[in-house]
Amino acid sequence: MIEGILSTNQIYGRCQMKHDILSRFIELGEDPESNLTDKSLRDVVLNFVIAGRDTTATTLSWAIYMVMTHSHVAEKLYSELKFFEEDRAKEENVKLHQINTEDPESFSQRVMQFAGFLTYDSLGRLYYLHAVITETLRLYPAVPQVCLMY
């Protein structure tokens, strides 16, 4: 896939200056003074992809751990999510699927319904969830910073 992007860029050229990081690395690779090759560009892109996946997984793991070890946080987060779900159901004028403890499919249907309520804009309403994730990142940074003393 990465090779395809590089080939397409080389065949068609650039019509306008792009500001995304991949385009900037491609521009560096085209600079004769740069030592950046297609292989090194591919390696940089793969590092971004892998690092993004690992940092997300690490942050989610710590967030779940922190919620599970702090019951008051779990209760407040549950309340926010429950209110959010009820509010979104009213906005969309839909009835929430009932969960039957004997039927795992009913739980799956409710989860899928909840996932359908999540949009980029609606996530902005989940202030406590944002606080939980932000505090998790503060306590357990996904990418630790090294401070050098001179």
N, CA, C and O atoms as a DFTB+ gen file, in Angstrom:
600 C
 N C O
     1  1       0.830      -1.185       0.000
     2  2       0.000       0.000       0.000
     3  2       0.878       1.253       0.000
     4  3       0.638       2.193      -0.758
     5  1       1.890       1.251       0.856
     6  2       2.764       2.430       0.944
     7  2       3.488       2.638      -0.377
     8  3       3.636       3.768      -0.842
     9  1       3.949       1.513      -0.993
    10  2       4.619       1.621      -2.283
    11  2       3.678       2.205      -3.331
    12  3       4.109       2.964      -4.199
    13  1       2.369       1.847      -3.254
    14  2       1.374       2.382      -4.183
    15  2       1.227       3.880      -4.058
    16  3       1.117       4.586      -5.060
    17  1       1.224       4.368      -2.835
    18  2       1.121       5.813      -2.599
    19  2       2.340       6.518      -3.174
    20  3       2.228       7.570      -3.803
    21  1       3.511       5.919      -2.945
    22  2       4.737       6.516      -3.478
    23  2       4.718       6.538      -5.003
    24  3       5.077       7.545      -5.613
    25  1       4.292       5.413      -5.634
    26  2       4.244       5.337      -7.089
    27  2       3.265       6.349      -7.659
    28  3       3.584       7.047      -8.621
    29  1       2.074       6.436      -7.073
    30  2       1.058       7.374      -7.537
    31  2       1.586       8.792      -7.464
    32  3       1.386       9.585      -8.384
    33  1       2.257       9.112      -6.375
    34  2       2.807      10.456      -6.213
    35  2       3.869      10.725      -7.275
    36  3       3.941      11.831      -7.810
    37  1       4.693       9.724      -7.584
    38  2       5.753       9.916      -8.563
    39  2       5.191      10.042      -9.972
    40  3       5.732      10.795     -10.783
    41  1       4.088       9.302     -10.288
    42  2       3.506       9.339     -11.625
    43  2       2.770      10.647     -11.870
    44  3       2.981      11.304     -12.890
    45  1       1.894      11.030     -10.924
    46  2       1.035      12.187     -11.129
    47  2       1.613      13.497     -10.610
    48  3       1.153      14.573     -10.990
    49  1       2.594      13.413      -9.765
    50  2       3.164      14.630      -9.198
    51  2       2.219      15.277      -8.212
    52  3       1.155      14.736      -7.910
    53  1       2.604      16.423      -7.715
    54  2       1.757      17.139      -6.756
    55  2       1.239      18.402      -7.411
    56  3       1.999      19.160      -8.012
    57  1      -0.060      18.624      -7.291
    58  2      -0.665      19.835      -7.853
    59  2      -0.603      20.984      -6.857
    60  3      -0.566      22.150      -7.250
    61  1      -0.590      20.659      -5.580
    62  2      -0.570      21.696      -4.564
    63  2       0.237      21.187      -3.367
    64  3       0.442      19.983      -3.211
    65  1       0.679      22.090      -2.550
    66  2       1.459      21.703      -1.390
    67  2       0.560      21.025      -0.362
    68  3      -0.491      21.552       0.004
    69  1       0.982      19.859       0.094
    70  2       0.221      19.106       1.095
    71  2       0.879      19.331       2.453
    72  3       2.094      19.498       2.555
    73  1       0.046      19.329       3.488
    74  2       0.574      19.601       4.812
    75  2       0.568      18.382       5.719
    76  3       0.968      18.479       6.880
    77  1       0.116      17.220       5.209
    78  2       0.145      16.039       6.063
    79  2       1.565      15.495       6.147
    80  3       2.407      15.795       5.301
    81  1       1.818      14.706       7.159
    82  2       3.188      14.257       7.431
    83  2       3.721      13.332       6.338
    84  3       4.905      13.391       6.007
    85  1       2.862      12.478       5.775
    86  2       3.309      11.579       4.716
    87  2       3.782      12.369       3.500
    88  3       4.828      12.066       2.927
    89  1       3.014      13.378       3.110
    90  2       3.400      14.201       1.953
    91  2       4.714      14.925       2.204
    92  3       5.531      15.073       1.294
    93  1       4.914      15.367       3.412
    94  2       6.172      16.066       3.725
    95  2       7.366      15.122       3.646
    96  3       8.437      15.506       3.175
    97  1       7.179      13.876       4.111
    98  2       8.266      12.897       3.998
    99  2       8.524      12.556       2.530
   100  3       9.675      12.374       2.133
   101  1       7.457      12.466       1.715
   102  2       7.632      12.187       0.288
   103  2       8.419      13.324      -0.362
   104  3       9.312      13.078      -1.172
   105  1       8.091      14.569      -0.007
   106  2       8.825      15.713      -0.543
   107  2      10.307      15.651      -0.148
   108  3      11.189      15.954      -0.951
   109  1      10.560      15.255       1.098
   110  2      11.954      15.103       1.531
   111  2      12.662      14.038       0.708
   112  3      13.831      14.196       0.357
   113  1      11.955      12.952       0.399
   114  2      12.539      11.867      -0.385
   115  2      12.885      12.286      -1.794
   116  3      13.786      11.713      -2.408
   117  1      12.183      13.277      -2.320
   118  2      12.458      13.761      -3.666
   119  2      13.595      14.782      -3.707
   120  3      14.104      15.116      -4.777
   121  1      13.977      15.261      -2.554
   122  2      15.076      16.224      -2.477
   123  2      16.388      15.473      -2.684
   124  3      16.691      14.550      -1.928
   125  1      17.182      15.856      -3.709
   126  2      18.431      15.141      -3.991
   127  2      19.444      15.218      -2.836
   128  3      20.320      14.361      -2.717
   129  1      19.318      16.229      -2.006
   130  2      20.243      16.388      -0.881
   131  2      19.856      15.517       0.302
   132  3      20.641      15.357       1.237
   133  1      18.658      14.953       0.271
   134  2      18.158      14.130       1.377
   135  2      18.606      12.679       1.195
   136  3      18.733      12.193       0.071
   137  1      18.837      12.009       2.298
   138  2      19.196      10.592       2.260
   139  2      17.972       9.693       2.410
   140  3      18.120       8.488       2.612
   141  1      16.778      10.249       2.318
   142  2      15.543       9.504       2.529
   143  2      15.191       8.704       1.275
   144  3      15.006       9.272       0.199
   145  1      15.100       7.387       1.422
   146  2      14.735       6.508       0.318
   147  2      13.292       6.044       0.503
   148  3      12.678       6.283       1.543
   149  1      12.759       5.373      -0.529
   150  2      11.408       4.813      -0.401
   151  2      11.357       3.808       0.748
   152  3      10.360       3.740       1.467
   153  1      12.421       3.029       0.926
   154  2      12.456       2.044       2.017
   155  2      12.457       2.744       3.374
   156  3      11.745       2.319       4.285
   157  1      13.245       3.808       3.523
   158  2      13.259       4.501       4.816
   159  2      11.930       5.211       5.065
   160  3      11.486       5.307       6.209
   161  1      11.287       5.712       3.996
   162  2       9.964       6.317       4.143
   163  2       8.954       5.269       4.603
   164  3       8.142       5.521       5.493
   165  1       9.017       4.087       3.984
   166  2       8.126       2.997       4.389
   167  2       8.327       2.665       5.856
   168  3       7.353       2.454       6.580
   169  1       9.581       2.615       6.309
   170  2       9.879       2.304       7.706
   171  2       9.323       3.369       8.656
   172  3       8.818       3.041       9.730
   173  1       9.414       4.625       8.266
   174  2       8.876       5.712       9.095
   175  2       7.359       5.575       9.230
   176  3       6.817       5.689      10.329
   177  1       6.677       5.329       8.107
   178  2       5.223       5.191       8.127
   179  2       4.813       3.997       8.987
   180  3       3.882       4.102       9.785
   181  1       5.493       2.871       8.833
   182  2       5.175       1.696       9.654
   183  2       5.382       1.986      11.132
   184  3       4.599       1.529      11.965
   185  1       6.419       2.736      11.472
   186  2       6.638       3.107      12.876
   187  2       5.477       3.932      13.418
   188  3       5.052       3.735      14.557
   189  1       4.961       4.858      12.607
   190  2       3.810       5.654      13.042
   191  2       2.601       4.761      13.287
   192  3       1.913       4.903      14.297
   193  1       2.345       3.846      12.368
   194  2       1.182       2.962      12.484
   195  2       1.316       2.075      13.717
   196  3       0.380       1.964      14.510
   197  1       2.463       1.451      13.879
   198  2       2.663       0.541      15.003
   199  2       2.663       1.304      16.328
   200  3       2.075       0.846      17.308
   201  1       3.312       2.448      16.360
   202  2       3.349       3.236      17.598
   203  2       1.955       3.703      17.974
   204  3       1.607       3.700      19.154
   205  1       1.149       4.105      17.002
   206  2      -0.213       4.545      17.286
   207  2      -1.057       3.432      17.862
   208  3      -1.851       3.658      18.776
   209  1      -0.893       2.226      17.335
   210  2      -1.661       1.094      17.847
   211  2      -1.226       0.742      19.254
   212  3      -2.072       0.531      20.124
   213  1       0.066       0.676      19.496
   214  2       0.575       0.293      20.810
   215  2       0.229       1.316      21.888
   216  3      -0.144       0.941      22.999
   217  1       0.349       2.595      21.572
   218  2       0.055       3.616      22.579
   219  2      -1.431       3.641      22.917
   220  3      -1.801       3.869      24.069
   221  1      -2.283       3.410      21.927
   222  2      -3.720       3.364      22.180
   223  2      -4.056       2.179      23.071
   224  3      -4.810       2.321      24.034
   225  1      -3.511       1.023      22.761
   226  2      -3.778      -0.181      23.564
   227  2      -3.277      -0.004      24.995
   228  3      -3.953      -0.401      25.944
   229  1      -2.111       0.584      25.150
   230  2      -1.554       0.803      26.482
   231  2      -2.434       1.763      27.285
   232  3      -2.735       1.509      28.451
   233  1      -2.838       2.849      26.664
   234  2      -3.685       3.825      27.356
   235  2      -5.021       3.209      27.752
   236  3      -5.484       3.414      28.874
   237  1      -5.646       2.457      26.850
   238  2      -6.919       1.816      27.182
   239  2      -6.757       0.806      28.312
   240  3      -7.620       0.703      29.184
   241  1      -5.665       0.070      28.298
   242  2      -5.415      -0.903      29.381
   243  2      -5.295      -0.209      30.727
   244  3      -5.893      -0.647      31.710
   245  1      -4.525       0.868      30.775
   246  2      -4.379       1.612      32.032
   247  2      -5.701       2.258      32.451
   248  3      -6.032       2.279      33.636
   249  1      -6.455       2.783      31.485
   250  2      -7.739       3.418      31.818
   251  2      -8.703       2.391      32.414
   252  3      -9.375       2.678      33.404
   253  1      -8.775       1.210      31.825
   254  2      -9.657       0.169      32.357
   255  2      -9.193      -0.248      33.750
   256  3     -10.009      -0.439      34.651
   257  1      -7.901      -0.386      33.920
   258  2      -7.364      -0.737      35.238
   259  2      -7.742       0.325      36.272
   260  3      -8.193      -0.007      37.368
   261  1      -7.559       1.594      35.925
   262  2      -7.857       2.677      36.862
   263  2      -9.345       2.729      37.201
   264  3      -9.702       2.958      38.357
   265  1     -10.207       2.522      36.229
   266  2     -11.647       2.525      36.489
   267  2     -12.011       1.350      37.389
   268  3     -12.804       1.502      38.319
   269  1     -11.443       0.191      37.122
   270  2     -11.773      -1.003      37.907
   271  2     -11.250      -0.928      39.343
   272  3     -11.811      -1.570      40.232
   273  1     -10.207      -0.171      39.581
   274  2      -9.645      -0.083      40.932
   275  2     -10.165       1.126      41.715
   276  3      -9.800       1.311      42.876
   277  1     -10.997       1.932      41.104
   278  2     -11.584       3.096      41.765
   279  2     -13.088       3.065      41.539
   280  3     -13.584       3.595      40.544
   281  1     -13.809       2.447      42.459
   282  2     -15.251       2.216      42.276
   283  2     -16.042       3.518      42.114
   284  3     -17.011       3.556      41.357
   285  1     -15.644       4.578      42.809
   286  2     -16.374       5.838      42.662
   287  2     -16.247       6.392      41.243
   288  3     -17.179       7.014      40.732
   289  1     -15.100       6.167      40.611
   290  2     -14.906       6.597      39.224
   291  2     -15.769       5.736      38.307
   292  3     -16.408       6.246      37.387
   293  1     -15.783       4.430      38.562
   294  2     -16.593       3.519      37.747
   295  2     -18.066       3.895      37.827
   296  3     -18.760       3.896      36.811
   297  1     -18.546       4.213      39.016
   298  2     -19.957       4.573      39.189
   299  2     -20.294       5.872      38.458
   300  3     -21.326       5.970      37.795
   301  1     -19.420       6.860      38.585
   302  2     -19.677       8.146      37.933
   303  2     -19.610       8.001      36.406
   304  3     -20.406       8.606      35.688
   305  1     -18.674       7.213      35.924
   306  2     -18.550       6.978      34.486
   307  2     -19.768       6.214      33.965
   308  3     -20.294       6.529      32.898
   309  1     -20.209       5.219      34.718
   310  2     -21.408       4.462      34.337
   311  2     -22.618       5.390      34.263
   312  3     -23.411       5.306      33.326
   313  1     -22.759       6.264      35.241
   314  2     -23.888       7.217      35.246
   315  2     -23.852       8.118      34.015
   316  3     -24.879       8.353      33.379
   317  1     -22.671       8.616      33.688
   318  2     -22.555       9.489      32.520
   319  2     -22.924       8.732      31.247
   320  3     -23.662       9.253      30.411
   321  1     -22.421       7.518      31.094
   322  2     -22.700       6.734      29.889
   323  2     -24.178       6.343      29.802
   324  3     -24.763       6.346      28.719
   325  1     -24.773       6.010      30.942
   326  2     -26.200       5.645      30.969
   327  2     -27.062       6.851      30.587
   328  3     -27.985       6.722      29.783
   329  1     -26.767       8.014      31.156
   330  2     -27.510       9.223      30.817
   331  2     -27.325       9.556      29.339
   332  3     -28.283       9.922      28.657
   333  1     -26.103       9.430      28.849
   334  2     -25.800       9.703      27.447
   335  2     -26.641       8.803      26.541
   336  3     -27.242       9.270      25.574
   337  1     -26.678       7.503      26.867
   338  2     -27.432       6.541      26.064
   339  2     -28.927       6.875      26.049
   340  3     -29.562       6.851      24.995
   341  1     -29.477       7.183      27.209
   342  2     -30.903       7.524      27.300
   343  2     -31.212       8.819      26.543
   344  3     -32.225       8.923      25.851
   345  1     -30.322       9.796      26.688
   346  2     -30.500      11.082      26.022
   347  2     -30.452      10.928      24.504
   348  3     -31.283      11.495      23.795
   349  1     -29.489      10.170      24.009
   350  2     -29.359       9.961      22.559
   351  2     -30.555       9.177      22.005
   352  3     -31.010       9.441      20.892
   353  1     -31.064       8.206      22.792
   354  2     -32.233       7.442      22.352
   355  2     -33.442       8.364      22.212
   356  3     -34.218       8.234      21.265
   357  1     -33.602       9.305      23.164
   358  2     -34.706      10.267      23.079
   359  2     -34.535      11.171      21.856
   360  3     -35.501      11.439      21.141
   361  1     -33.311      11.638      21.617
   362  2     -33.051      12.512      20.468
   363  2     -33.402      11.821      19.157
   364  3     -33.973      12.432      18.253
   365  1     -33.054      10.545      19.065
   366  2     -33.302       9.806      17.823
   367  2     -34.672       9.140      17.814
   368  3     -35.047       8.472      16.850
   369  1     -35.414       9.334      18.904
   370  2     -36.762       8.796      19.020
   371  2     -36.791       7.274      18.799
   372  3     -37.603       6.754      18.033
   373  1     -35.881       6.584      19.495
   374  2     -35.825       5.120      19.433
   375  2     -35.922       4.546      20.841
   376  3     -35.570       5.195      21.826
   377  1     -36.401       3.329      20.905
   378  2     -36.510       2.626      22.178
   379  2     -35.244       1.793      22.370
   380  3     -34.778       1.136      21.439
   381  1     -34.693       1.825      23.582
   382  2     -33.490       1.046      23.876
   383  2     -33.826      -0.444      23.908
   384  3     -34.851      -0.846      24.459
   385  1     -32.957      -1.252      23.317
   386  2     -33.130      -2.710      23.355
   387  2     -33.038      -3.173      24.811
   388  3     -32.166      -2.731      25.558
   389  1     -33.932      -4.055      25.195
   390  2     -33.893      -4.617      26.547
   391  2     -32.869      -5.748      26.593
   392  3     -32.716      -6.502      25.632
   393  1     -32.173      -5.852      27.719
   394  2     -31.167      -6.908      27.888
   395  2     -31.783      -8.041      28.691
   396  3     -32.314      -7.833      29.782
   397  1     -31.703      -9.238      28.138
   398  2     -32.140     -10.451      28.805
   399  2     -30.878     -11.202      29.225
   400  3     -30.081     -11.595      28.373
   401  1     -30.692     -11.405      30.529
   402  2     -29.463     -12.046      31.023
   403  2     -29.318     -13.481      30.525
   404  3     -28.217     -14.032      30.542
   405  1     -30.403     -14.083      30.087
   406  2     -30.353     -15.447      29.564
   407  2     -29.985     -15.478      28.082
   408  3     -29.676     -16.539      27.539
   409  1     -30.018     -14.319      27.429
   410  2     -29.799     -14.255      25.986
   411  2     -28.627     -13.324      25.665
   412  3     -28.779     -12.103      25.689
   413  1     -27.445     -13.910      25.363
   414  2     -26.275     -13.059      25.053
   415  2     -26.497     -12.170      23.824
   416  3     -25.883     -11.109      23.715
   417  1     -27.354     -12.584      22.913
   418  2     -27.612     -11.795      21.713
   419  2     -28.251     -10.452      22.058
   420  3     -27.997      -9.452      21.387
   421  1     -29.078     -10.427      23.103
   422  2     -29.718      -9.166      23.497
   423  2     -28.674      -8.160      23.974
   424  3     -28.812      -6.960      23.736
   425  1     -27.632      -8.647      24.644
   426  2     -26.543      -7.765      25.076
   427  2     -25.805      -7.211      23.854
   428  3     -25.497      -6.020      23.800
   429  1     -25.525      -8.075      22.879
   430  2     -24.843      -7.640      21.655
   431  2     -25.651      -6.577      20.915
   432  3     -25.093      -5.611      20.394
   433  1     -26.969      -6.766      20.875
   434  2     -27.827      -5.779      20.206
   435  2     -27.778      -4.430      20.919
   436  3     -27.754      -3.381      20.275
   437  1     -27.763      -4.465      22.241
   438  2     -27.715      -3.211      23.013
   439  2     -26.377      -2.512      22.803
   440  3     -26.328      -1.290      22.666
   441  1     -25.291      -3.286      22.778
   442  2     -23.963      -2.702      22.542
   443  2     -23.910      -2.062      21.158
   444  3     -23.391      -0.957      21.002
   445  1     -24.443      -2.750      20.160
   446  2     -24.448      -2.196      18.805
   447  2     -25.310      -0.924      18.734
   448  3     -24.978       0.022      18.020
   449  1     -26.406      -0.917      19.476
   450  2     -27.251       0.274      19.509
   451  2     -26.484       1.434      20.150
   452  3     -26.514       2.558      19.649
   453  1     -25.799       1.153      21.260
   454  2     -25.014       2.188      21.929
   455  2     -23.924       2.718      20.991
   456  3     -23.705       3.926      20.900
   457  1     -23.247       1.804      20.298
   458  2     -22.186       2.215      19.366
   459  2     -22.757       3.122      18.275
   460  3     -22.084       4.043      17.811
   461  1     -23.990       2.860      17.871
   462  2     -24.627       3.702      16.862
   463  2     -24.891       5.119      17.347
   464  3     -24.986       6.044      16.541
   465  1     -25.009       5.295      18.649
   466  2     -25.230       6.629      19.217
   467  2     -23.940       7.462      19.235
   468  3     -23.991       8.687      19.348
   469  1     -22.804       6.801      19.125
   470  2     -21.522       7.501      19.207
   471  2     -21.168       8.129      17.864
   472  3     -21.064       7.446      16.845
   473  1     -20.992       9.405      17.888
   474  2     -20.507      10.143      16.726
   475  2     -19.382      11.056      17.220
   476  3     -19.169      11.205      18.423
   477  1     -18.690      11.642      16.298
   478  2     -17.619      12.564      16.682
   479  2     -18.168      13.679      17.573
   480  3     -17.576      14.011      18.600
   481  1     -19.294      14.249      17.175
   482  2     -19.885      15.354      17.941
   483  2     -20.439      14.889      19.281
   484  3     -20.293      15.579      20.290
   485  1     -21.078      13.716      19.293
   486  2     -21.678      13.256      20.550
   487  2     -20.625      12.881      21.588
   488  3     -20.887      12.956      22.789
   489  1     -19.454      12.485      21.146
   490  2     -18.383      12.171      22.101
   491  2     -17.988      13.394      22.927
   492  3     -17.509      13.256      24.052
   493  1     -18.186      14.569      22.379
   494  2     -17.876      15.805      23.088
   495  2     -18.724      16.009      24.337
   496  3     -18.379      16.823      25.194
   497  1     -19.823      15.283      24.446
   498  2     -20.685      15.393      25.632
   499  2     -20.183      14.552      26.805
   500  3     -20.630      14.734      27.937
   501  1     -19.275      13.651      26.542
   502  2     -18.812      12.723      27.580
   503  2     -17.611      13.335      28.319
   504  3     -16.469      12.909      28.153
   505  1     -17.914      14.345      29.135
   506  2     -16.868      15.099      29.835
   507  2     -16.115      14.239      30.855
   508  3     -14.895      14.346      30.975
   509  1     -16.823      13.404      31.574
   510  2     -16.156      12.598      32.599
   511  2     -15.280      11.531      31.949
   512  3     -14.184      11.252      32.435
   513  1     -15.749      10.936      30.862
   514  2     -14.918       9.975      30.128
   515  2     -13.638      10.656      29.653
   516  3     -12.551      10.085      29.749
   517  1     -13.772      11.870      29.143
   518  2     -12.589      12.629      28.705
   519  2     -11.637      12.860      29.882
   520  3     -10.421      12.731      29.743
   521  1     -12.200      13.198      31.030
   522  2     -11.371      13.425      32.225
   523  2     -10.652      12.145      32.651
   524  3      -9.482      12.184      33.030
   525  1     -11.350      11.017      32.589
   526  2     -10.738       9.732      32.966
   527  2      -9.558       9.418      32.049
   528  3      -8.487       9.031      32.516
   529  1      -9.760       9.585      30.752
   530  2      -8.682       9.281      29.801
   531  2      -7.529      10.264      29.960
   532  3      -6.364       9.868      29.920
   533  1      -7.846      11.535      30.140
   534  2      -6.797      12.543      30.323
   535  2      -5.989      12.272      31.592
   536  3      -4.763      12.386      31.583
   537  1      -6.668      11.915      32.677
   538  2      -5.964      11.611      33.926
   539  2      -5.119      10.347      33.783
   540  3      -4.022      10.261      34.334
   541  1      -5.633       9.372      33.046
   542  2      -4.853       8.158      32.787
   543  2      -3.579       8.510      32.035
   544  3      -2.501       8.015      32.367
   545  1      -3.698       9.358      31.028
   546  2      -2.502       9.771      30.273
   547  2      -1.535      10.567      31.132
   548  3      -0.322      10.492      30.935
   549  1      -2.063      11.333      32.085
   550  2      -1.185      12.095      32.975
   551  2      -0.409      11.153      33.887
   552  3       0.794      11.319      34.091
   553  1      -1.115      10.155      34.435
   554  2      -0.471       9.225      35.362
   555  2       0.407       8.197      34.659
   556  3       1.464       7.819      35.164
   557  1      -0.040       7.751      33.493
   558  2       0.667       6.712      32.743
   559  2       0.811       7.157      31.290
   560  3       0.075       6.684      30.424
   561  1       1.745       8.054      31.016
   562  2       1.881       8.558      29.638
   563  2       2.177       7.427      28.661
   564  3       2.987       6.544      28.941
   565  1       1.515       7.466      27.524
   566  2       1.730       6.447      26.495
   567  2       3.140       6.534      25.922
   568  3       3.742       5.523      25.560
   569  1       3.649       7.741      25.848
   570  2       5.007       7.962      25.366
   571  2       5.723       8.773      26.432
   572  3       5.571       9.993      26.494
   573  1       6.506       8.099      27.275
   574  2       7.182       8.818      28.368
   575  2       8.130       9.878      27.815
   576  3       8.756       9.704      26.770
   577  1       8.209      10.969      28.545
   578  2       9.123      12.044      28.157
   579  2      10.386      11.939      28.993
   580  3      10.336      11.652      30.189
   581  1      11.501      12.169      28.357
   582  2      12.778      12.150      29.031
   583  2      13.244      13.581      29.160
   584  3      13.381      14.285      28.159
   585  1      13.488      14.014      30.372
   586  2      13.980      15.376      30.604
   587  2      15.482      15.309      30.812
   588  3      15.976      14.577      31.669
   589  1      16.181      16.068      30.031
   590  2      17.639      16.109      30.156
   591  2      18.036      17.334      30.960
   592  3      17.545      18.435      30.714
   593  1      18.916      17.139      31.909
   594  2      19.410      18.248      32.723
   595  2      20.806      18.614      32.217
   596  3      21.658      17.741      32.053
   597  1      21.035      19.888      31.975
   598  2      22.351      20.343      31.499
   599  2      23.106      20.994      32.616
   600  3      24.234      21.443      32.419
